[in-house]
Amino acid sequence: MRINIQVLLGIGLFMPMLAWANYTIEIRQGTQSAIPVAVVPFEADETHTGVAQELAQLIGSDLNVSTRLSTLPLSHEVSQTWRAPIQVPAWRDLGAHYMVMGSIQPNPTQADQWLCFYRLVDLYQTPQTAAQVKDGTLQTSTQTDNIIFERKVALSDPKKVPQLAHYLSDQFYEGITGTPGIFSTRVAYTRLLRTPQGRRYSIEIMDFQGSQIQSVVESSEPLMSPSWSPDGRSLAYVSFAQKRAGIYVLDLASGKTRRLTHFPGINGAPAFSPDGKQMAFVLSKSGAPKLYVMNLETHNLTQLTEGTYIDTEPSWAPDGASLIFT
């Protein structure tokens, strides 16, 4: 594709002159188009119809966020049941390259649980031939069902359906692109509320789409710098609850908080190590703000930087062997 652009130029340093110049931009290759994915409505009995509908809707919304995937409108889908043969030609005619589908079924071994079966289908997958030796002879069989994977997961709390949808979206995304999905990730942030009684500070978490908001820490004193543990089960943060800064760690499952530091001066910028066994942060207990590392099991404290300059905002390298800081 060629695009002609006419530009008005100013020419000359001391004698201003105007001239028109024609430029041609030739685009020889565009960006890779999004891969079309059909999200089939999940099957379920009457008891779990709402859960099934919510799952399919959230998965479609998740996958559409990615620029690498696009989902087909539900109105364009053909009839496809969980146990029926996959209608490959029909789905191809609709423009789908991949298809995701699922089925919600009661757990026969645990009455308070239900099982979510889900599968990813590549509608253009080349049939694979498998060979095995049986009764002393080589026998071959050809896979023609186009199924990349079929899995199941158990759930008992309907309130966790959004988390399940994000988890399934991660599975589907990685199965299609080979790259881990981000749909189960969460964001932690601080919030200031002005009320008639005064200022209230809180740390809140939300899912990657900005929903499922939950307040996990509240205080009348400032809260700062929430930082996730690698396993996502804890948050480190800075609180002025004792009228001076301290670094705390919150266990999200139990709601219990423990204080790590409460030194005079700055206690800030907490950052878990990649293995979760250490924490880097900034202290000014000896003068200028410096970097320290604490062993979270023994609470042994090691000062890493020295001098009169300000060192702050430590960030771990992925291998945990070094730190980047300002």
Long-range contacts (C-beta under 8 A, 24 or more apart in sequence): 1-26, 1-27, 2-26, 2-27, 3-27, 32-68, 34-66, 34-67, 34-68, 34-69, 34-70, 35-68, 35-69, 35-70, 35-97, 35-98, 35-176, 35-177, 36-69, 36-70, 36-71, 36-72, 36-95, 36-96, 36-97, 36-98, 37-63, 37-69, 37-70, 37-71, 37-72, 37-96, 37-97, 37-98, 37-99, 37-100, 37-172, 37-176, 38-71, 38-72, 38-77, 38-91, 38-94, 38-96, 38-98, 38-99, 38-100, 39-63, 39-71, 39-72, 39-74, 39-99, 39-100, 39-101, 40-77, 40-80, 40-99, 40-100, 40-101, 40-102, 41-74, 41-77, 42-101, 42-102, 42-103, 42-104, 42-116, 42-118, 43-81, 43-82, 43-102, 43-103, 43-104, 44-103, 44-104, 44-105, 45-104, 45-105, 45-106, 48-104, 48-114, 51-104, 51-114, 51-158, 51-161, 52-102, 52-104, 54-161, 54-162, 54-165, 55-102, 55-104, 55-116, 55-161, 55-164, 55-165, 55-168, 56-102, 58-161, 58-162, 58-165, 58-166, 58-169, 59-100, 59-165, 59-168, 59-169, 59-172, 61-209, 62-165, 62-166, 62-169, 62-173, 62-181, 62-183, 62-209, 63-169, 63-172, 63-173, 65-183, 65-208, 65-209, 66-173, 68-177, 69-173, 69-176, 69-177, 72-96, 82-117, 86-121, 86-123, 86-145, 86-146, 86-147, 88-123, 88-146, 91-123, 92-123, 92-124, 96-123, 97-122, 97-123, 97-124, 98-122, 98-123, 98-172, 98-176, 99-123, 100-168, 100-172, 102-168, 107-154, 110-154, 110-156, 112-156, 113-154, 113-155, 113-156, 114-154, 114-155, 114-156, 115-152, 115-153, 115-154, 116-152, 116-153, 116-154, 116-155, 116-164, 116-168, 117-150, 117-151, 117-152, 118-150, 118-151, 118-152, 118-153, 118-168, 118-171, 119-147, 119-148, 119-149, 119-150, 119-151, 120-147, 120-148, 120-149, 120-171, 120-172, 120-175, 120-176, 121-146, 121-147, 121-148, 122-146, 122-148, 148-175, 149-175, 162-207, 162-211, 162-212, 163-207, 163-212, 166-207, 166-208, 182-208, 183-208, 184-208, 186-228, 186-232, 188-216, 188-226, 188-227, 188-228, 188-235, 189-226, 190-223, 190-224, 190-226, 191-215, 203-235, 203-237, 203-250, 205-235, 205-252, 216-250, 216-252, 216-255, 217-250, 217-257, 224-268, 225-268, 225-269, 225-270, 227-270, 227-271, 227-272, 228-272, 229-272, 229-276, 230-272, 230-273, 230-274, 230-275, 230-276, 231-276, 234-272, 236-260, 236-270, 236-271, 236-272, 236-279, 237-270, 238-267, 238-268, 238-269, 238-270, 247-279, 247-281, 249-296, 260-294, 260-296, 260-299, 261-294, 265-289, 268-312, 269-312, 269-313, 269-314, 271-314, 271-315, 271-316, 272-316, 273-316, 273-320, 274-316, 274-318, 274-319, 274-320, 275-320, 278-320, 280-304, 280-314, 280-316, 280-323, 281-314, 282-311, 282-312, 282-313, 282-314, 291-323, 291-325
